[in-house]
Amino acid sequence: MAVNRNVRWAANELFDVVVANDLQGYDIGKIVNIICILAKSGDINAMGHMGRAYRDGNGVEKDLDKAEEWMEKAMNNGLLWAKKELLGIIEKRNCGNLTSTGN
């Protein structure tokens, strides 16, 4: 497997393809496990993908706090698309916590 040969981009691209196309034949949990290892080793794209995985519940249980944590790490380490994604996660979490006041 390409990831075993230290081709980090392959795991990140595979995550994108499987999630974007909702490919049922792939075990997204295994892909997320690989992405998590890469993220913990400092791969900023993998950090962003972990944020997306937790935001959407892809391969892990949906958790907006963990999604925010991973996306913030990605943003702080220079991942350009992470800021917009982080703002979306914060908005999603905050909107979910709002209660109807009838106004």
N, C-alpha and C positions, 0 to 999 in steps of 0.2 A: 504494500500500500504506500502511496506517495507520502503520506504523513509520517510514516516510519522512516523515510529517507530525509526528514527535515524539510519537506516542501510544504511550509505552513500555508501558503496560498491555496493549496489543493483542498485542505479541510475547510477553509473559509468559503471557497467557491462552492464546494459540495453542499455546505449548509444553506447558502443562498439559493441554489438550484432546487434542492429538495423542498425547502419551505415555500419558495415562490410558486412552485408547480404542484404542491401538495402530493408529492410522489409517495404512494402507499407502499411501494416495494422496498423502501429503505427504512432502516431502524433509526429514526431521528434521535432516539435516546443515546445510541452508540455514537452518533455524530456529535451530539452535544457533549458527551463525555470527553471526546477528543478536543473539542473546542474549549472546554473548561480547563483542560491541561495546558493548552496553548495560552489561554487568558492568564492563568496563574503564573506562567513563565514570562509574561510581559508582552504578549502579542496584542497590540491595540485593536486590531480588527476582530480578533476573537473575543476581546472584552466587550466590544459593541454587539457581537453576535450573542453573547451570553445575556446582555441586556434585552435584546429582542426575544430570545428564548423565554426568559422569565416574564416578559411583558405579555407574550402571546400564549404561553403555556405549551411551547414546542419542545418536547423531550424532557421537560421538567414541569412541576406544578406551577401554575401561574402565581407570581408573587411580584407585585409592583414595587415593593421596597427593595427586593434584590435586583429587580430590573433597573431601578434608579441607581443603586449602588454601582452596578457594573457599567452602566452608561456614563455615570459621572467619572469613573476611573478612566474609561476610554477617552472622554473629552479632556480630562486633565492631562492625559498623556499625548494629546495632539491629534486624535481622530476627528477629522473635519466634520463628518456627518453626525457625530455623537451629540452635539449641542442641540440640534433640532429634535433629534429623537428623545433626548433627555427632557426637553420642554414638553413634548407630547406625553411622555410617561407621567410627568408631574401633573399635567392638566387632566389626564385620564384618571389618576388617583384622586385628585381633588374633586373632580366632577362626580365621581362615584361616592364621595363622602357627603355630598350636598343632600339636604333633605328638602322636600317640597314645602314651601311656606304659603302657597296659594297666591303669591303676588304675580 
